[in-house]
Amino acid sequence: MLKEEKFGEKESLSVLDGFTLDREKLIGPQIYQFLLNAIVTVRLSPGIGLKEKEVIKRLGVSRTPIREAC
């Protein structure tokens, strides 16, 4: 059975597509700041569940910096 998608989830996750990475700095803290800013400015919808694999895919990074950020 497929998990039912919350209203607006696709649109909310599209904010992740705007992430740009500075390869000269640590990746985890950059992702943390990006996600924090997206939450505080409500560009990520309240109550949305972020799936690790989807975040990895959209940000183009490995699993480790995502886990460091969370």
VOTIZA-114705 format. One record per residue: x, y, z of N, C-alpha, C, CB in turn; residue in one letter. Coordinates in steps of 0.1 Angstrom, whole numbers, padded with zeros to 4 digits, always signed. Each point is the difference from the previous one (the first is absolute). Glycine has a CB too. Layout:
N
XYZXYZXYZXYZA;...
//
This chain:
70
+0008-0012+0000-0008+0012+0000+0009+0012+0000-0019-0012+0012M;+0016+0022-0021+0008+0012-0001-0004+0010+0012+0002-0003-0025L;+0008+0009+0030-0003+0010+0010-0007+0012-0006+0020-0007+0014K;-0030+0012-0008-0008+0011-0005+0008+0013+0002-0021-0011+0005E;+0022+0019-0016+0008+0012+0000-0008+0011+0007+0013-0007-0021E;-0006+0015+0029-0007+0011+0007-0002+0011-0011+0011-0006+0023K;-0021+0014-0021-0003+0011-0009+0012+0010+0000-0025-0002+0005F;+0029+0005-0017+0011+0009-0002+0014-0005+0002-0016+0017+0007G;+0017-0030-0004+0014-0005+0003+0009+0002-0012-0010-0017+0015E;+0006+0014-0027+0009+0002-0012+0005+0014-0001-0012-0019-0012K;+0002+0029+0013+0004+0014-0001+0009+0004+0011-0022+0004-0010E;+0020-0009+0022+0009+0003+0011+0014-0005-0002-0020+0000+0015S;+0021-0012-0020+0013-0006-0002+0008+0007-0011-0009-0022+0009L;+0002+0029-0018+0007+0007-0011+0009+0011+0005-0020-0006-0015S;+0018+0010+0027+0009+0011+0006+0014-0006+0001-0019+0010+0013V;+0020-0023-0011+0013-0007+0001+0008+0001-0013-0009-0015+0017L;+0002+0017-0028+0007+0001-0013+0009+0013-0001-0019-0013-0010D;+0016+0023+0019+0008+0012-0001+0013+0000+0008-0022+0011-0003G;+0025-0022+0009+0012-0001+0008+0013+0001-0008-0013-0014+0016F;+0022+0022-0013+0013+0001-0006+0011-0003+0010-0008+0017-0017T;+0017-0025+0014+0010-0005+0009+0014+0007-0002-0012-0022+0001L;+0018+0027+0009+0013+0005+0000+0010-0011+0003-0008+0024+0006D;+0015-0030-0015+0008-0011+0002+0012+0002+0008-0007-0008-0022R;+0010+0021+0025+0012+0004+0009-0004+0000+0015+0009+0013-0019E;-0022-0015+0022-0005+0000+0014-0005-0014+0003-0005+0025-0001K;+0003-0027+0014-0006-0013+0004-0015-0001-0005+0015+0000+0021L;-0019-0011-0026-0013-0002-0006-0011+0000+0010+0011-0012-0019I;-0009+0004+0030-0011-0002+0010-0005+0014+0005+0011-0022+0007G;-0003+0031-0002-0004+0013+0005-0008+0008-0011+0019-0001+0017P;-0014+0000-0029-0007+0007-0011-0015-0005-0002+0023+0004-0011Q;-0024-0017+0012-0013-0006-0002-0009+0003+0012+0010-0019-0013I;-0004+0019+0025-0007+0004+0012-0006+0014-0001+0015-0015+0014Y;-0006+0025-0018-0005+0013-0001-0010+0002-0011+0022+0007+0008Q;-0021-0014-0019-0009+0001-0011-0014-0005+0005+0019-0003-0017F;-0019-0009+0023-0013-0006+0005-0006+0009+0011+0008-0023-0006L;+0000+0028+0015-0005+0009+0011-0006+0012-0006+0018-0008+0015L;-0012+0014-0025-0005+0012-0006-0013-0003-0007+0023+0009-0003N;-0024-0020-0004-0012-0004-0007-0011-0003+0009+0014-0010-0018A;-0011+0005+0030-0011-0002+0010-0004+0013+0006+0009-0023+0005I;+0000+0031-0001-0003+0013+0007-0008+0009-0009+0021-0002+0014V;-0018+0002-0027-0007+0009-0010-0012-0007-0006+0022+0011-0005T;-0025-0022+0010-0012-0008-0004+0000-0004-0015-0013+0011+0019V;+0025-0012-0024+0001-0005-0014-0002-0015+0000+0015+0019-0006R;-0012-0026+0017-0004-0014+0003-0013+0000+0008+0025-0008-0001L;-0035+0002-0004-0013+0000+0006+0001-0006+0014-0011-0002-0022S;+0004+0007+0032-0001-0005+0013-0005-0015+0000-0004+0023+0010P;+0010-0031-0003-0005-0014+0001+0005-0009-0011-0019+0009+0012G;+0027-0004-0021+0004-0008-0011+0011-0010+0005-0005+0018-0017I;+0004-0030+0012+0010-0010+0004+0011+0000-0011-0017-0014+0013G;+0029+0016-0010+0011+0000-0009+0006-0015+0000+0005+0025+0003L;-0005-0031-0015+0005-0013-0002+0015+0001-0003-0022-0009-0008K;+0031+0002+0015+0014+0001-0002+0004-0002-0015+0003-0008+0024E;-0008-0002-0030+0003-0003-0014-0004+0011-0009-0002-0024+0005K;-0009+0030-0003-0005+0011-0008+0009+0012+0001-0023-0008+0002E;+0027+0011+0011+0009+0012+0002+0014-0003-0006-0012+0005+0022V;+0017-0017-0021+0013-0004-0006-0001+0003-0015+0004-0017+0018I;-0015+0012-0024-0001+0001-0015-0001+0015-0004-0012-0022+0000K;+0004+0030+0007-0002+0014-0004+0012+0009+0003-0024-0004+0004R;+0031+0001+0007+0012+0008+0003+0013-0005-0007-0011+0006+0022L;+0011-0018-0026+0011-0006-0007+0012-0002+0009-0008+0012-0020G;+0005-0016+0032+0011-0004+0009-0002-0014+0005+0002+0025+0007V;+0008-0029+0001-0001-0014+0006-0008+0000+0013+0022-0006-0011S;-0024-0005+0016-0008-0002+0012+0006+0007+0013-0008-0022-0010R;+0021+0021+0011+0007+0005+0012-0003+0015+0003+0018-0017-0004T;-0016+0026-0006-0003+0014+0004-0014+0003+0003+0019+0006-0015P;-0028-0014+0009-0015+0002+0003-0002-0004+0015-0006-0005-0024I;+0012-0006+0028-0001-0004+0014+0007+0009+0010-0001-0023-0008R;+0012+0029+0004+0007+0010+0008-0009+0012+0002+0022-0008-0008E;-0029+0012-0003-0009+0012+0001-0012-0002+0009+0008+0006-0023A;-0013-0018+0024-0012-0003+0007+0004-0004+0014-0012-0007-0020C;
//
